[in-house]
Amino acid sequence: MLSQLIDTHAHLDFPDLIGRIDKVLDNAQNTRVTKIINVGNNLVGSRKSVDLGKKYSQIYPSIGLHPHVLVEDNLFNEDKLIDNQIFEIKQLLGEEKVVAIGEIGLDYFRLPETPFDFAQGKVGEIDIKRAQKELFIRQLQLAAYDNMPVIIHSRDSADDTLKIMNEFSNLKAVFHCFSYSLEIAKEIINKGWLISFTANITYPNNKDGQEIIRYFDLSPIMIETDAPFLAPQGKRGTINEPANLLEVAKKIAEIKQIKLEEVADWTTKNAVNFFDLKN
C-alpha cells in the first residue's frame, strides 16, 4: 500500500476550491495525499493560508507576495506601498505552522509591450522588472533573517532569478512548477536547491520536463499540483485538486521505470526535510 504523498504547492484558498474544501481534503486523503502546503500569493491569500493551517491539521501555510501583485494589487500606487505589505508578511511569519516564504520570484511572461497608464503615470516593462526584482529581494532578505525556506516562482526569467538567488545561496529553495531546460536544472541542483514538478509532466509536449526526470535521481525533486491549475492530461480543462498528485507520482514512476512507492517515499522525505514537517 502506498504510504503517503505530500502536495508541496496548492492554492486551496482560491474560489474554485475553498467552497468545497472538506470534500477536496477527503479526495486527497483517498489518494494518500496526507499533507498539503497551501501557498499564499498575495497578502489576503497569505492570511487565508495561515487560517487554513489553523483549521486543518493536514494543511501547512506558506506566505508571500507573487510578482503579479505589483499590478493586480496596485502596488505602484503610493497608497499601497510595498513596505506595508512586506511588514504584514513579516508579521505573519510568527503565526502557527508557517513553513516557508512563497511563492515569490520573477515572472516576465506577457509583460506589456508598450507602457500603460497607472496611478502614478506610465508603467512599462523596465519598471515592472525592476519592481519585481525589488519585491523578490526583500522577501529573500526576510527568509534569510528568519532562516526560512523559499518557494520560487520563475517564468521566462531564469537568468535574473538565478542572478538574484546566487546572492542568497545559503537559503533552502525550491523552484516550483519547473519549466526550464536540463541545463538550468543542473545549475539549480548543483547549488543544492530543489525543483518541483506538477502534472504538466503528463502533457505529451513537455519533453524538457521528462528529460530532466530521467536525468536526475529523486533526491532533488518534489511534487505538487498547483491546484486549482494544471490538471493532468486526462483531466485537462477541469479544476485541479491535490488528489491528482497521485497522477504526478505515477508519471514520474513511468518515466524512470521504477515503482510508485519509491517515488512516494523519496518525494515525501524531500518535502518533510525541506519544510521541516512534523509527522
Secondary structure as the mmCIF struct_conf table of DSSP 4:
data_model
#
loop_
_struct_conf.conf_type_id
_struct_conf.id
_struct_conf.beg_label_comp_id
_struct_conf.beg_label_asym_id
_struct_conf.beg_label_seq_id
_struct_conf.end_label_comp_id
_struct_conf.end_label_asym_id
_struct_conf.end_label_seq_id
STRN STRN1 LEU A 5 ALA A 10
TURN_TY1_P TURN_TY1_P1 LEU A 12 ASP A 13
BEND BEND1 PHE A 14 PHE A 14
HELX_RH_AL_P HELX_RH_AL_P1 PRO A 15 ILE A 18
TURN_TY1_P TURN_TY1_P2 GLY A 19 ARG A 20
HELX_RH_AL_P HELX_RH_AL_P2 ILE A 21 ASN A 30
TURN_TY1_P TURN_TY1_P3 THR A 31 ARG A 32
STRN STRN2 VAL A 33 VAL A 39
HELX_LH_PP_P HELX_LH_PP_P1 GLY A 40 GLY A 40
BEND BEND2 ASN A 42 ASN A 42
HELX_RH_AL_P HELX_RH_AL_P3 LEU A 43 LYS A 55
TURN_TY1_P TURN_TY1_P4 SER A 57 GLN A 58
STRN STRN3 ILE A 59 ILE A 63
TURN_TY1_P TURN_TY1_P5 PRO A 67 HIS A 68
HELX_RH_AL_P HELX_RH_AL_P4 VAL A 69 GLU A 72
TURN_TY1_P TURN_TY1_P6 ASP A 73 PHE A 76
BEND BEND3 ASN A 77 ASN A 77
HELX_RH_3T_P HELX_RH_3T_P1 GLU A 78 LYS A 80
HELX_RH_AL_P HELX_RH_AL_P5 ILE A 82 LEU A 92
TURN_TY1_P TURN_TY1_P7 LEU A 93 GLY A 94
BEND BEND4 GLU A 95 GLU A 95
TURN_TY1_P TURN_TY1_P8 GLU A 96 LYS A 97
STRN STRN4 ALA A 100 ASP A 107
TURN_TY1_P TURN_TY1_P9 PHE A 109 ARG A 110
BEND BEND5 GLU A 113 THR A 114
STRN STRN5 PHE A 116 PHE A 118
TURN_TY1_P TURN_TY1_P10 ALA A 119 GLN A 120
STRN STRN6 GLY A 121 VAL A 123
HELX_RH_AL_P HELX_RH_AL_P6 GLU A 125 ASP A 146
TURN_TY1_P TURN_TY1_P11 ASN A 147 ASN A 147
STRN STRN7 VAL A 150 ARG A 155
BEND BEND6 ASP A 156 ASP A 156
HELX_RH_AL_P HELX_RH_AL_P7 ALA A 158 MET A 165
HELX_RH_3T_P HELX_RH_3T_P2 ASN A 166 PHE A 168
TURN_TY1_P TURN_TY1_P12 SER A 169 ASN A 170
BEND BEND7 LEU A 171 LEU A 171
STRN STRN8 ALA A 173 PHE A 175
BEND BEND8 CYS A 177 CYS A 177
BEND BEND9 TYR A 180 TYR A 180
HELX_RH_AL_P HELX_RH_AL_P8 LEU A 182 ASN A 190
TURN_TY1_P TURN_TY1_P13 LYS A 191 GLY A 192
STRN STRN9 LEU A 194 PHE A 197
HELX_RH_3T_P HELX_RH_3T_P3 ALA A 199 THR A 202
BEND BEND10 TYR A 203 TYR A 203
TURN_TY1_P TURN_TY1_P14 PRO A 204 ASN A 205
HELX_RH_AL_P HELX_RH_AL_P9 LYS A 207 TYR A 215
BEND BEND11 PHE A 216 PHE A 216
BEND BEND12 LEU A 218 LEU A 218
TURN_TY1_P TURN_TY1_P15 SER A 219 PRO A 220
STRN STRN10 ILE A 221 ILE A 223
STRN STRN11 ALA A 227 ALA A 227
TURN_TY1_P TURN_TY1_P16 PRO A 228 PRO A 228
BEND BEND13 PHE A 229 PHE A 229
HELX_RH_3T_P HELX_RH_3T_P4 GLN A 233 LYS A 235
TURN_TY1_P TURN_TY1_P17 ARG A 236 GLY A 237
BEND BEND14 THR A 238 THR A 238
HELX_LH_PP_P HELX_LH_PP_P2 ILE A 239 ASN A 240
HELX_RH_3T_P HELX_RH_3T_P5 PRO A 242 ASN A 244
HELX_RH_AL_P HELX_RH_AL_P10 LEU A 245 LYS A 256
TURN_TY1_P TURN_TY1_P18 GLN A 257 GLN A 257
HELX_RH_AL_P HELX_RH_AL_P11 LEU A 260 PHE A 275
TURN_TY1_P TURN_TY1_P19 ASP A 276 ASP A 276
#
